[in-house]
Amino acid sequence: MRVEKDFLGEVRVPQEHYFGGQTVRALHNFPISGLKLDPDLVKALGMIKYAAAWGNFSMGLLAEPVGEAIMEAAEAVINGELPDEFPLDPIQGGAGTSANMNANEVIANKAIEILGGKKGDYHFVSPNTHVNMSQSTNDVFPTAIRIACLIKSSRLTEATQELMKALRQKEKEFDGILKMGRTQLQDAVPVRLGQEFGAWAQAVQRSSHRLAIAEQNLQEINLGGTAIGTALNADPGYIEQAVKNLARVSGFNLRKAENLIDATQHADVFAEAADALKAFALVLGKIANDLRLLSSGPKCGFKEINLPEVQPGSSIMPYKVNPVIPEVVNQVVFQVVGNNVTISMAVEAGQLELNAMEPIIAFNLFQSYDLMTNVIQVFTQRCMRGITANKEICRKMVEHSIGIVTALNPHIGYENSCSIAEEAYQTGKSVREVILNRGLLSAKELDVILKPKEMTEPGIAGKELLKEKIS
C-alpha cells in the first residue's frame, strides 16, 4: 500500500494501481449498483484529458515533458489499456467529480511512471494542477457523457441500418402475397404482406432520423466553461484549442456551446436523446407485437408467417416453440421506457448553475443505447432475416373473409355490401359467391375489382370500371 494525503487526511491506496486517494474514497462511499464506469465514458474521459493537455501545452501553460507524458498516458486510457483502473460505481454523488478524479489520478500516475517517477509522487505530475488544468468536473463530465453517447449512437445507427435492410428485403420478397389487414384485431381490408413490412421499415427509418437529430445536438459541448460556465481559470485560447483538439481525437464534429453557462446547468439534450430512444423502442415493440400475433399457432393462431425456430419453448410441452426474440424486444422496450422516466426526473432536478444528477442520467442513457443496439442486432440476425410466409394460409384468410366486400362499396353501394357481408358470414359462402348468385356483378368485373394491387393501393382499373357503370 502507498499512503496519499488530501485535505481530509490520509488514504491508503494499493501500490499496483494507478488510481489514487479520491478514487479509493469514492469506492467506499458509493457501493451502489455493483457495476463499473462505462468503458465508453472512460474512453471519452481519456479523450478529454488528451485534448486538454494538448491545448494547455500549445498555449504554453503546461511544460513540454509533463504535457507529453499526460497525452501519452491519456492515450493509454483511450485505447482501453487500463480497464481495471476505473472501478467506480456509475451511480455516485458529486455530479461526476469522482469519475473525473479517477481519470485525473490514473493519467497522472501513468504519466509519472513515463517520466521515471513512482506512483503517488505528485510533484512530477499532479492530478489536479496538471491533468485537470483549465478544467472542472462540471465541463469535463457533461462533455464525456456527450461523447460516450455519440460513440454508442454510431453503433446503434449501424445496427439500425441492418434492420432496415432486412425489412426492405422482406418488403420485396413478400410483395405479391395478399393477406387480410386487421384493425382492432378484427377483419378489415386486404393488404399485401410486403406492405406491412414496408410500413415497419418506414417507422424504423423515421426513428433513425430522430436519433440523428439528437446526435447533432449532443455534438455541442461545454468544455472550457469550467465550474459554472464562466470559464474561470480557462484561457480563451485554450478553450478554442481544446474543443478543436477534442473534435480531432474523437472523430466527431464537436463545437463549443453558444452559451457555456446554459450548457453547464441544463441537461435537456440528454432528455432529447432519451426521448428519441424511447420513441424508437416503442416502434420496435409494436413490430414485435405484430410478429407475435402473425406467427401465432402453429394450428390455432394466425400463422400467416413463420419466425425462425431458435430454441425449444417449454420444459413440459413437447414440440413447442415460442417467439422468444420478439419477446426480448418487448422487454427491452419496457426497460428503455423506464430509463426515460428516470432521465426525465433527473434532468428536471438541476438546481441553479449545475445539475448534480448527471451520473444517473448517464447510467440510464448509456444502458438504453446499449440495450437498443444489442436487441436490434439480435432481432435482425435471429428473427427478421429468417421470417418466411405461409402463402396458402394468407390466401385462404382473404377468400373466407368478408372484409373484401369494402372494395365493392363504390360499385354496389354500402347497403348492398352490408347485406352481402351478412349473408356470407351467416352461410359460410364467400363474398364472391354471394355476389355472383345475386347477379350484382359479373365474374369479369369481380376479377378487376378484387385484383390484389387494385385493393391494396390507389388503382385505375376499378375506377375505369366504375366510370363505365355510371355512364
Sine and cosine of phi, psi and omega as CSV:
sin_phi,cos_phi,sin_psi,cos_psi,sin_omega,cos_omega
0.00,0.00,0.52,-0.85,0.17,-0.99
-0.89,-0.45,0.43,-0.90,-0.03,-1.00
-0.96,-0.28,0.82,-0.57,0.09,-1.00
-0.90,-0.43,0.40,-0.92,-0.05,-1.00
-0.81,-0.58,0.59,-0.81,0.21,-0.98
-0.69,-0.72,-0.09,-1.00,-0.09,-1.00
-0.93,0.35,-0.18,0.98,0.07,-1.00
-1.00,-0.03,-0.22,0.98,0.01,-1.00
0.73,-0.69,-0.36,-0.93,-0.06,-1.00
-1.00,-0.03,0.52,-0.85,0.04,-1.00
-0.70,-0.72,0.73,-0.68,0.03,-1.00
-1.00,-0.02,0.78,-0.62,-0.08,-1.00
-0.84,-0.55,0.73,-0.69,0.08,-1.00
-0.83,0.55,0.80,-0.60,-0.14,-0.99
-0.86,0.50,-0.54,0.84,-0.09,-1.00
-0.96,0.28,-0.25,0.97,-0.08,-1.00
-1.00,-0.03,0.49,-0.87,0.04,-1.00
-1.00,0.06,-0.39,0.92,0.04,-1.00
-0.94,0.35,0.26,-0.97,-0.11,-0.99
-0.82,-0.57,-0.42,-0.91,-0.16,-0.99
-0.90,0.45,-0.65,0.76,-0.02,-1.00
-0.93,0.38,-0.56,0.83,0.07,-1.00
-0.91,0.42,-0.67,0.74,0.02,-1.00
-0.89,0.45,-0.69,0.72,0.03,-1.00
-0.86,0.52,-0.69,0.72,-0.02,-1.00
-0.92,0.39,-0.57,0.82,0.07,-1.00
-0.86,0.50,-0.64,0.77,0.01,-1.00
-0.96,0.27,-0.56,0.83,-0.09,-1.00
-0.98,0.18,-0.48,0.87,-0.17,-0.99
-0.79,-0.61,0.88,0.48,0.14,-0.99
-1.00,0.09,0.96,0.29,-0.21,-0.98
-0.98,-0.18,-0.89,0.47,-0.12,-0.99
-0.99,-0.16,-0.29,0.96,-0.09,-1.00
0.99,0.17,0.09,1.00,0.00,-1.00
-0.96,-0.27,0.10,-1.00,0.02,-1.00
-0.90,-0.43,0.19,-0.98,0.04,-1.00
-0.83,0.55,0.66,-0.75,-0.01,-1.00
-0.86,0.51,0.73,-0.68,-0.02,-1.00
-0.84,0.54,-0.57,0.82,0.02,-1.00
-0.94,0.34,-0.55,0.84,0.08,-1.00
-0.92,0.38,-0.67,0.74,0.04,-1.00
-0.88,0.48,-0.70,0.72,0.03,-1.00
-0.87,0.49,-0.67,0.74,0.02,-1.00
-0.90,0.44,-0.65,0.76,0.05,-1.00
-0.88,0.47,-0.66,0.75,0.06,-1.00
-0.87,0.48,-0.66,0.75,0.03,-1.00
-0.89,0.46,-0.67,0.75,-0.01,-1.00
-0.91,0.42,-0.70,0.71,-0.01,-1.00
-0.90,0.44,-0.61,0.79,0.05,-1.00
-0.90,0.44,-0.76,0.65,-0.04,-1.00
-0.91,0.42,-0.61,0.79,0.00,-1.00
-0.93,0.37,-0.70,0.71,0.03,-1.00
-0.88,0.47,-0.65,0.76,0.04,-1.00
-0.87,0.48,-0.70,0.71,0.02,-1.00
-0.91,0.42,-0.71,0.71,0.00,-1.00
-0.91,0.41,-0.63,0.77,0.03,-1.00
-0.91,0.42,-0.68,0.74,0.00,-1.00
-0.89,0.45,-0.53,0.85,-0.02,-1.00
-1.00,0.05,0.01,1.00,0.00,-1.00
0.97,0.23,0.31,0.95,-0.02,-1.00
-1.00,0.00,-0.28,0.96,-0.06,-1.00
-0.79,-0.61,0.78,-0.63,-0.02,-1.00
-0.87,0.50,0.55,-0.83,-0.10,-0.99
-0.82,0.57,-0.76,0.65,-0.03,-1.00
-0.89,0.45,-0.65,0.76,-0.02,-1.00
-0.93,0.38,-0.72,0.70,0.01,-1.00
-0.86,0.51,-0.70,0.71,0.00,-1.00
-0.92,0.39,-0.61,0.79,0.01,-1.00
-0.92,0.39,-0.65,0.76,0.03,-1.00
-0.90,0.44,-0.67,0.74,0.01,-1.00
-0.90,0.43,-0.64,0.77,0.03,-1.00
-0.91,0.41,-0.65,0.76,0.02,-1.00
-0.92,0.39,-0.65,0.76,0.02,-1.00
-0.90,0.43,-0.57,0.82,0.03,-1.00
-0.90,0.45,-0.60,0.80,0.06,-1.00
-0.89,0.46,-0.62,0.79,0.05,-1.00
-0.92,0.39,-0.70,0.72,0.01,-1.00
-0.85,0.52,-0.65,0.76,-0.05,-1.00
-0.99,0.17,0.01,1.00,0.04,-1.00
0.96,0.28,0.46,0.89,-0.07,-1.00
-0.99,0.12,-0.20,0.98,-0.08,-1.00
-0.79,-0.62,0.80,0.60,-0.11,-0.99
-0.90,0.44,-0.51,0.86,-0.04,-1.00
-0.98,0.19,-0.06,1.00,-0.04,-1.00
-1.00,-0.04,0.04,1.00,-0.01,-1.00
-0.81,-0.58,0.94,0.35,-0.14,-0.99
-1.00,-0.01,0.06,1.00,-0.15,-0.99
-0.93,0.37,0.53,-0.85,0.10,-0.99
-0.93,0.37,0.70,-0.72,-0.01,-1.00
-0.93,0.38,-0.38,0.92,0.04,-1.00
-1.00,-0.08,0.94,-0.34,-0.14,-0.99
-0.51,-0.86,0.52,-0.86,0.14,-0.99
-0.97,0.23,0.20,-0.98,0.09,-1.00
0.99,-0.11,0.19,0.98,0.09,-1.00
0.88,0.48,0.40,0.91,0.03,-1.00
0.99,-0.10,0.11,0.99,0.00,-1.00
-0.86,0.51,-0.66,0.75,-0.02,-1.00
-0.89,0.47,-0.67,0.74,0.01,-1.00
-0.91,0.41,-0.68,0.74,0.02,-1.00
-0.89,0.45,-0.70,0.72,0.01,-1.00
-0.94,0.35,-0.53,0.85,0.10,-1.00
-0.84,0.55,-0.75,0.66,0.02,-1.00
-0.90,0.44,-0.69,0.73,0.01,-1.00
-0.85,0.52,-0.71,0.70,-0.05,-1.00
-0.92,0.38,-0.71,0.71,-0.01,-1.00
-0.88,0.47,-0.73,0.69,-0.03,-1.00
-0.93,0.37,-0.61,0.79,0.03,-1.00
-0.89,0.46,-0.74,0.67,-0.04,-1.00
-0.93,0.36,-0.56,0.83,0.09,-1.00
-0.92,0.39,-0.65,0.76,0.03,-1.00
-0.91,0.42,-0.62,0.79,0.04,-1.00
-0.87,0.50,-0.69,0.72,0.04,-1.00
-0.88,0.48,-0.67,0.75,0.00,-1.00
-0.86,0.50,-0.58,0.81,0.00,-1.00
-1.00,0.08,0.03,1.00,0.07,-1.00
1.00,-0.06,0.14,0.99,0.01,-1.00
-1.00,-0.08,-0.09,-1.00,0.00,-1.00
-0.94,-0.34,0.52,-0.85,0.00,-1.00
-0.80,0.60,0.65,-0.76,0.03,-1.00
1.00,-0.01,-0.17,0.99,0.03,-1.00
-1.00,0.02,0.99,0.13,-0.15,-0.99
-0.98,0.19,0.12,0.99,0.15,-0.99
-0.94,0.35,-0.52,0.86,0.05,-1.00
-0.94,0.35,-0.86,0.51,-0.01,-1.00
-0.66,-0.76,0.83,-0.56,0.00,-1.00
-0.99,-0.13,0.70,-0.71,0.07,-1.00
-0.84,0.54,-0.63,0.77,-0.06,-1.00
-1.00,0.02,-0.78,0.63,-0.10,-0.99
-0.93,0.38,-0.64,0.77,-0.11,-0.99
-0.97,-0.23,-0.83,0.56,-0.08,-1.00
-0.93,0.37,-0.59,0.81,-0.03,-1.00
-1.00,-0.09,0.24,0.97,-0.04,-1.00
-0.84,0.54,0.71,-0.71,0.03,-1.00
0.91,0.42,0.32,0.95,-0.07,-1.00
-0.76,-0.65,0.23,-0.97,0.19,-0.98
-0.62,-0.78,0.39,-0.92,0.13,-0.99
-0.81,0.59,-0.54,0.84,-0.15,-0.99
-0.96,0.26,-0.22,0.97,0.19,-0.98
-0.94,-0.33,-0.42,0.91,0.00,-1.00
-0.96,0.29,-0.78,0.63,-0.13,-0.99
-0.92,0.40,-0.73,0.68,0.05,-1.00
-0.88,0.48,-0.60,0.80,0.04,-1.00
-0.91,0.41,-0.64,0.77,0.02,-1.00
-0.90,0.44,-0.63,0.77,0.05,-1.00
-0.87,0.49,-0.70,0.71,-0.01,-1.00
-0.87,0.49,-0.73,0.69,-0.03,-1.00
-0.90,0.43,-0.67,0.74,0.03,-1.00
-0.88,0.47,-0.64,0.77,0.05,-1.00
-0.90,0.45,-0.64,0.76,0.02,-1.00
-0.91,0.42,-0.63,0.78,0.06,-1.00
-0.87,0.49,-0.74,0.68,-0.04,-1.00
-0.93,0.36,-0.61,0.79,-0.01,-1.00
-0.90,0.43,-0.57,0.82,0.03,-1.00
-0.91,0.42,-0.61,0.80,0.06,-1.00
-0.92,0.39,-0.67,0.74,0.00,-1.00
-0.90,0.45,-0.65,0.76,0.02,-1.00
-0.88,0.47,-0.67,0.75,0.03,-1.00
-0.88,0.47,-0.70,0.72,0.03,-1.00
-0.90,0.44,-0.63,0.78,-0.01,-1.00
-0.90,0.43,-0.64,0.77,0.03,-1.00
-0.87,0.49,-0.64,0.77,0.03,-1.00
-0.92,0.40,-0.63,0.78,0.05,-1.00
-0.90,0.43,-0.68,0.73,0.02,-1.00
-0.89,0.46,-0.64,0.77,0.05,-1.00
-0.86,0.51,-0.71,0.71,-0.01,-1.00
-0.90,0.44,-0.65,0.76,0.01,-1.00
-0.92,0.40,-0.67,0.74,0.01,-1.00
-0.91,0.42,-0.59,0.81,0.05,-1.00
-0.89,0.45,-0.69,0.72,0.02,-1.00
-0.93,0.37,-0.54,0.84,0.06,-1.00
-0.85,0.53,-0.70,0.72,0.02,-1.00
-0.95,0.33,-0.70,0.71,-0.06,-1.00
-0.88,0.48,-0.60,0.80,-0.09,-1.00
-0.98,-0.22,0.25,0.97,-0.12,-0.99
-0.88,0.47,-0.55,0.83,-0.07,-1.00
-1.00,0.01,0.11,0.99,-0.07,-1.00
-0.99,-0.15,0.92,-0.40,0.03,-1.00
-1.00,0.05,0.69,-0.73,0.02,-1.00
-0.58,-0.81,0.14,-0.99,0.04,-1.00
-1.00,0.10,0.75,-0.66,0.18,-0.98
-0.99,0.11,0.43,-0.90,-0.05,-1.00
-0.72,-0.70,0.65,-0.76,0.15,-0.99
-0.83,-0.56,0.74,-0.68,-0.06,-1.00
0.83,0.56,0.55,0.83,0.01,-1.00
0.91,0.42,0.28,0.96,0.06,-1.00
-0.92,-0.40,0.48,-0.88,0.02,-1.00
-0.81,0.59,0.73,-0.69,0.03,-1.00
-0.88,-0.48,-0.97,-0.24,0.03,-1.00
-0.74,-0.67,0.31,-0.95,-0.05,-1.00
-0.91,0.42,0.42,-0.91,0.07,-1.00
-0.51,-0.86,0.47,-0.88,0.08,-1.00
-0.99,0.10,0.64,-0.77,-0.01,-1.00
-0.84,0.54,-0.61,0.79,0.04,-1.00
-0.88,0.47,-0.54,0.84,0.03,-1.00
-0.92,0.40,-0.58,0.81,0.05,-1.00
-0.89,0.45,-0.71,0.70,0.02,-1.00
-0.91,0.40,-0.58,0.81,0.05,-1.00
-0.90,0.43,-0.60,0.80,0.04,-1.00
-0.91,0.41,-0.63,0.77,0.04,-1.00
-0.91,0.43,-0.66,0.75,0.01,-1.00
-0.88,0.47,-0.63,0.77,0.00,-1.00
-0.91,0.42,-0.64,0.77,0.01,-1.00
-0.91,0.41,-0.62,0.79,0.05,-1.00
-0.92,0.39,-0.64,0.77,0.03,-1.00
-0.89,0.45,-0.66,0.75,0.04,-1.00
-0.90,0.44,-0.62,0.79,0.04,-1.00
-0.90,0.43,-0.63,0.78,0.03,-1.00
-0.90,0.44,-0.59,0.81,0.03,-1.00
-0.90,0.43,-0.64,0.77,0.04,-1.00
-0.88,0.47,-0.65,0.76,0.04,-1.00
-0.88,0.47,-0.63,0.78,-0.01,-1.00
-0.90,0.43,-0.62,0.78,0.04,-1.00
-0.90,0.43,-0.68,0.73,0.04,-1.00
-0.88,0.47,-0.63,0.77,0.03,-1.00
-0.86,0.50,-0.69,0.73,0.00,-1.00
-0.84,0.54,-0.68,0.73,-0.03,-1.00
-0.97,0.25,-0.47,0.88,0.06,-1.00
-0.94,0.35,-0.31,0.95,-0.02,-1.00
-0.98,0.21,-0.12,0.99,0.07,-1.00
-1.00,-0.02,0.88,-0.48,-0.15,-0.99
-0.87,-0.49,0.33,-0.94,0.00,-1.00
-0.95,-0.31,0.32,0.95,0.04,-1.00
-0.87,0.50,0.76,-0.65,-0.08,-1.00
0.97,-0.25,-0.23,0.97,0.03,-1.00
-0.98,0.21,-0.26,0.97,-0.07,-1.00
0.77,0.64,-0.80,-0.60,-0.28,-0.96
-0.92,0.39,-0.76,0.65,-0.07,-1.00
-0.74,-0.67,0.19,0.98,0.01,-1.00
0.98,-0.19,-0.02,1.00,0.02,-1.00
-1.00,0.03,-0.03,1.00,0.05,-1.00
0.91,0.41,0.48,0.88,0.07,-1.00
-0.86,0.51,0.76,-0.66,0.02,-1.00
0.96,0.28,0.17,0.99,0.03,-1.00
-0.90,-0.44,0.87,-0.49,0.04,-1.00
-0.92,0.39,0.68,-0.73,0.01,-1.00
-0.82,0.57,-0.61,0.79,0.05,-1.00
-0.91,0.41,-0.62,0.79,0.06,-1.00
-0.88,0.48,-0.71,0.71,-0.05,-1.00
-0.85,0.53,-0.73,0.68,0.01,-1.00
-0.88,0.47,-0.71,0.71,-0.01,-1.00
-0.91,0.42,-0.70,0.71,-0.07,-1.00
-0.89,0.46,-0.70,0.72,-0.01,-1.00
-0.91,0.42,-0.69,0.73,0.02,-1.00
-0.90,0.44,-0.68,0.73,0.01,-1.00
-0.90,0.44,-0.65,0.76,-0.03,-1.00
-0.91,0.41,-0.60,0.80,0.06,-1.00
-0.89,0.46,-0.65,0.76,0.02,-1.00
-0.92,0.40,-0.71,0.71,-0.06,-1.00
-0.93,0.38,-0.65,0.76,-0.09,-1.00
-0.99,0.13,-0.47,0.88,-0.07,-1.00
1.00,0.09,0.09,1.00,0.01,-1.00
-0.97,-0.24,0.45,-0.89,-0.03,-1.00
-0.99,0.14,0.92,0.40,-0.06,-1.00
-0.97,0.25,0.52,-0.85,0.03,-1.00
-0.60,-0.80,0.51,-0.86,0.02,-1.00
-0.94,0.35,0.69,-0.73,0.03,-1.00
-0.86,0.51,0.61,-0.79,0.01,-1.00
-0.88,0.48,-0.60,0.80,0.02,-1.00
-0.79,-0.62,0.97,-0.23,-0.08,-1.00
-0.92,0.40,-0.52,0.85,0.03,-1.00
-0.92,0.40,-0.70,0.71,0.06,-1.00
-0.86,0.51,-0.75,0.66,-0.08,-1.00
-0.93,0.38,-0.37,0.93,0.01,-1.00
-0.99,0.14,-0.58,0.82,-0.10,-0.99
-0.99,-0.14,-0.33,0.94,-0.04,-1.00
-0.96,-0.28,0.67,-0.74,-0.05,-1.00
-0.87,-0.49,0.37,0.93,-0.07,-1.00
-0.91,0.42,-0.38,0.92,0.05,-1.00
-0.88,0.48,-0.53,0.85,0.04,-1.00
-0.96,0.27,-0.57,0.82,0.08,-1.00
-0.90,0.43,-0.62,0.79,0.03,-1.00
-0.89,0.45,-0.70,0.72,0.04,-1.00
-0.90,0.45,-0.67,0.74,0.01,-1.00
-0.90,0.44,-0.60,0.80,0.03,-1.00
-0.91,0.41,-0.65,0.76,0.04,-1.00
-0.89,0.45,-0.64,0.76,0.04,-1.00
-0.91,0.41,-0.66,0.75,0.00,-1.00
-0.90,0.44,-0.73,0.69,0.00,-1.00
-0.87,0.50,-0.65,0.76,0.04,-1.00
-0.90,0.44,-0.70,0.72,0.00,-1.00
-0.87,0.50,-0.65,0.76,0.00,-1.00
-0.90,0.43,-0.60,0.80,0.08,-1.00
-0.89,0.46,-0.73,0.69,0.02,-1.00
-0.88,0.48,-0.64,0.77,0.01,-1.00
-0.89,0.46,-0.66,0.75,0.05,-1.00
-0.88,0.47,-0.69,0.72,0.02,-1.00
-0.89,0.46,-0.69,0.72,0.01,-1.00
-0.88,0.47,-0.66,0.75,0.05,-1.00
-0.87,0.49,-0.70,0.72,0.00,-1.00
-0.89,0.46,-0.69,0.72,-0.01,-1.00
-0.89,0.46,-0.63,0.78,0.01,-1.00
-0.90,0.43,-0.63,0.78,0.03,-1.00
-0.94,0.34,-0.75,0.66,-0.08,-1.00
-0.92,0.40,-0.42,0.91,0.00,-1.00
-0.99,-0.15,0.06,1.00,-0.09,-1.00
-0.89,0.46,0.53,-0.85,-0.05,-1.00
0.56,-0.83,-0.69,-0.72,0.22,0.97
-0.99,0.12,-0.26,0.96,-0.05,-1.00
-0.94,-0.35,-0.41,0.91,-0.13,-0.99
-0.89,-0.46,0.40,0.92,0.04,-1.00
-0.78,-0.63,-0.32,-0.95,0.01,-1.00
-0.93,0.37,-0.78,0.63,0.01,-1.00
0.77,0.64,0.61,0.79,0.06,-1.00
-0.98,0.20,-0.40,0.92,0.07,-1.00
-0.74,-0.67,0.31,-0.95,0.09,-1.00
-0.90,-0.44,0.78,-0.62,0.13,-0.99
-1.00,0.02,0.49,-0.87,0.07,-1.00
-0.84,0.54,0.67,-0.74,0.02,-1.00
-1.00,0.02,0.96,-0.29,-0.15,-0.99
-0.97,-0.26,-0.30,0.95,0.05,-1.00
-0.23,-0.97,0.44,-0.90,0.09,-1.00
-0.85,0.52,0.54,-0.84,-0.14,-0.99
-0.98,-0.21,-0.11,0.99,-0.08,-1.00
-0.49,-0.87,0.53,-0.85,0.09,-1.00
-1.00,0.04,-0.13,0.99,-0.04,-1.00
-0.79,-0.61,-0.53,0.85,-0.07,-1.00
-1.00,-0.10,0.91,-0.42,-0.03,-1.00
-0.91,0.42,0.56,-0.83,0.11,-0.99
0.87,0.50,0.51,0.86,0.04,-1.00
-0.98,-0.18,0.76,-0.65,0.03,-1.00
-0.81,-0.59,0.79,-0.62,-0.07,-1.00
-0.97,-0.25,0.39,-0.92,0.03,-1.00
-0.98,0.17,0.91,0.41,-0.19,-0.98
-0.93,0.36,-0.49,0.87,-0.01,-1.00
-0.95,0.31,-0.76,0.65,0.12,-0.99
-0.85,0.53,-0.55,0.84,0.01,-1.00
-0.91,0.42,-0.63,0.77,0.01,-1.00
-0.95,0.31,-0.51,0.86,0.12,-0.99
-0.87,0.49,-0.74,0.67,0.02,-1.00
-0.84,0.54,-0.66,0.75,-0.04,-1.00
-0.93,0.36,-0.59,0.80,0.09,-1.00
-0.90,0.44,-0.62,0.78,0.04,-1.00
-0.84,0.54,-0.73,0.68,0.00,-1.00
-0.85,0.53,-0.69,0.73,-0.04,-1.00
-0.92,0.39,-0.68,0.73,-0.01,-1.00
-0.90,0.43,-0.64,0.77,0.04,-1.00
-0.90,0.43,-0.66,0.75,0.05,-1.00
-0.90,0.44,-0.66,0.75,0.06,-1.00
-0.87,0.49,-0.62,0.78,0.00,-1.00
-0.88,0.47,-0.62,0.79,0.04,-1.00
-0.89,0.45,-0.72,0.70,0.01,-1.00
-0.88,0.48,-0.71,0.71,0.01,-1.00
-0.88,0.48,-0.68,0.74,0.00,-1.00
-0.87,0.50,-0.71,0.70,0.01,-1.00
-0.89,0.45,-0.65,0.76,-0.03,-1.00
-0.94,0.33,-0.59,0.80,0.04,-1.00
-0.89,0.45,-0.64,0.77,0.01,-1.00
-0.94,0.33,-0.38,0.93,-0.14,-0.99
-0.99,0.16,0.06,1.00,0.06,-1.00
-0.88,0.48,0.50,-0.86,-0.02,-1.00
-0.71,-0.70,0.82,-0.58,0.05,-1.00
0.81,0.58,-0.87,-0.49,-0.19,-0.98
-1.00,0.02,0.10,0.99,-0.05,-1.00
-0.39,-0.92,0.51,-0.86,0.18,-0.98
-0.97,-0.26,0.95,-0.30,-0.05,-1.00
-0.98,0.18,-0.05,1.00,-0.08,-1.00
-1.00,-0.10,0.21,0.98,-0.07,-1.00
-0.88,0.47,-0.48,0.88,0.07,-1.00
-0.85,0.52,-0.65,0.76,-0.01,-1.00
-0.97,0.25,-0.49,0.87,0.12,-0.99
-0.88,0.48,-0.76,0.65,-0.01,-1.00
-0.88,0.47,-0.70,0.71,-0.03,-1.00
-0.83,0.55,-0.75,0.66,-0.05,-1.00
-0.96,0.26,-0.61,0.79,0.00,-1.00
-0.92,0.40,-0.70,0.72,0.04,-1.00
-0.87,0.49,-0.69,0.72,-0.01,-1.00
-0.88,0.47,-0.67,0.75,0.00,-1.00
-0.89,0.45,-0.71,0.71,0.05,-1.00
-0.85,0.52,-0.75,0.67,-0.07,-1.00
-0.92,0.39,-0.69,0.72,0.01,-1.00
-0.88,0.48,-0.69,0.72,-0.02,-1.00
-0.90,0.44,-0.70,0.72,0.02,-1.00
-0.87,0.49,-0.75,0.66,-0.06,-1.00
-0.91,0.42,-0.69,0.72,-0.08,-1.00
-0.95,0.31,-0.54,0.84,0.06,-1.00
-0.92,0.39,-0.64,0.77,0.06,-1.00
-0.88,0.48,-0.70,0.71,0.03,-1.00
-0.91,0.42,-0.71,0.71,-0.01,-1.00
-0.85,0.53,-0.69,0.72,-0.02,-1.00
-0.93,0.36,-0.77,0.63,-0.14,-0.99
-0.98,0.22,-0.63,0.78,-0.14,-0.99
-0.99,-0.15,-0.09,1.00,-0.04,-1.00
-0.70,-0.71,-0.92,0.39,-0.22,-0.98
-0.85,0.52,-0.71,0.70,-0.08,-1.00
-0.92,0.39,-0.39,0.92,-0.07,-1.00
-0.98,-0.19,0.13,0.99,-0.02,-1.00
-0.94,0.35,0.70,-0.71,0.10,-0.99
-0.84,-0.54,0.31,-0.95,-0.05,-1.00
-0.95,-0.31,0.58,-0.82,0.14,-0.99
-0.99,-0.15,1.00,0.06,-0.12,-0.99
-0.86,0.51,-0.67,0.75,-0.07,-1.00
-0.91,0.42,-0.66,0.75,0.03,-1.00
-0.90,0.43,-0.68,0.73,0.03,-1.00
-0.86,0.51,-0.69,0.72,-0.02,-1.00
-0.89,0.45,-0.72,0.69,-0.02,-1.00
-0.90,0.44,-0.61,0.79,0.03,-1.00
-0.86,0.52,-0.67,0.74,-0.01,-1.00
-0.93,0.37,-0.72,0.70,-0.05,-1.00
-0.88,0.47,-0.58,0.82,-0.06,-1.00
-1.00,-0.09,0.04,1.00,-0.01,-1.00
-1.00,-0.01,0.52,-0.86,0.11,-0.99
-1.00,0.02,-0.03,1.00,-0.06,-1.00
-0.90,0.43,-0.47,0.88,-0.04,-1.00
-0.93,0.36,-0.23,0.97,0.00,-1.00
-0.89,0.45,-0.40,0.92,0.01,-1.00
-0.86,0.51,-0.56,0.83,0.01,-1.00
-0.92,0.40,-0.28,0.96,-0.05,-1.00
-1.00,-0.05,-0.16,0.99,-0.04,-1.00
-0.76,0.66,-0.75,0.66,-0.05,-1.00
-0.91,0.41,-0.36,0.93,-0.13,-0.99
-0.99,-0.11,-0.52,0.85,-0.06,-1.00
-0.81,-0.58,-0.06,1.00,0.02,-1.00
1.00,-0.01,0.47,-0.88,-0.05,-1.00
-0.89,0.45,-0.65,0.76,-0.05,-1.00
-0.90,0.43,-0.72,0.69,0.06,-1.00
-0.87,0.48,-0.64,0.77,0.00,-1.00
-0.87,0.49,-0.68,0.74,0.03,-1.00
-0.88,0.47,-0.69,0.73,-0.01,-1.00
-0.89,0.45,-0.68,0.73,0.02,-1.00
-0.90,0.43,-0.68,0.74,0.00,-1.00
-0.87,0.49,-0.67,0.74,-0.01,-1.00
-0.91,0.42,-0.70,0.71,0.00,-1.00
-0.89,0.45,-0.67,0.74,0.01,-1.00
-0.89,0.46,-0.66,0.75,-0.01,-1.00
-0.92,0.38,-0.67,0.74,-0.07,-1.00
-0.96,0.27,-0.57,0.82,-0.10,-1.00
-0.99,-0.13,-0.30,0.95,-0.06,-1.00
0.99,0.11,0.00,1.00,0.05,-1.00
-0.96,0.28,0.37,-0.93,0.06,-1.00
-0.98,0.21,0.39,-0.92,0.05,-1.00
-0.85,0.52,-0.68,0.74,0.01,-1.00
-0.85,0.53,-0.71,0.71,-0.03,-1.00
-0.89,0.46,-0.68,0.73,-0.01,-1.00
-0.90,0.43,-0.68,0.74,-0.02,-1.00
-0.90,0.43,-0.68,0.73,0.01,-1.00
-0.91,0.42,-0.64,0.77,0.02,-1.00
-0.88,0.47,-0.59,0.81,-0.02,-1.00
-0.99,0.11,-0.20,0.98,0.02,-1.00
0.95,0.31,0.39,0.92,-0.04,-1.00
-0.97,0.24,-0.55,0.84,0.04,-1.00
-0.60,-0.80,0.43,-0.90,0.04,-1.00
-1.00,0.10,0.27,-0.96,0.04,-1.00
-0.87,0.49,-0.61,0.79,0.00,-1.00
-0.91,0.41,-0.67,0.74,0.02,-1.00
-0.91,0.42,-0.65,0.76,0.03,-1.00
-0.89,0.45,-0.61,0.79,0.01,-1.00
-0.87,0.49,-0.59,0.80,0.01,-1.00
-0.95,0.30,-0.76,0.65,-0.09,-1.00
-0.91,0.41,-0.61,0.79,-0.12,-0.99
-0.99,-0.12,0.33,0.95,0.13,-0.99
-0.88,0.47,0.64,-0.76,-0.01,-1.00
-0.79,0.61,-0.73,0.68,-0.02,-1.00
-0.92,0.40,-0.59,0.81,-0.03,-1.00
-0.90,0.44,-0.56,0.83,-0.05,-1.00
-1.00,0.02,-0.23,0.97,-0.16,-0.99
-0.88,-0.47,0.06,1.00,0.10,-0.99
-0.34,-0.94,0.28,-0.96,-0.01,-1.00
-0.80,0.60,0.89,-0.47,-0.12,-0.99
-0.96,-0.29,0.19,-0.98,-0.01,-1.00
-0.89,-0.45,-0.69,0.73,-0.09,-1.00
-0.86,0.51,-0.70,0.71,-0.01,-1.00
-0.90,0.43,-0.60,0.80,0.01,-1.00
-0.92,0.39,-0.66,0.75,0.02,-1.00
-0.89,0.46,-0.65,0.76,0.03,-1.00
-0.89,0.45,-0.66,0.75,0.01,-1.00
-0.90,0.44,-0.64,0.76,0.02,-1.00
-0.88,0.47,-0.66,0.75,0.01,-1.00
-0.89,0.46,-0.67,0.74,-0.02,-1.00
-0.91,0.42,-0.64,0.76,-0.01,-1.00
-0.91,0.41,-0.68,0.73,-0.02,-1.00
-0.94,0.35,0.00,0.00,0.00,0.00
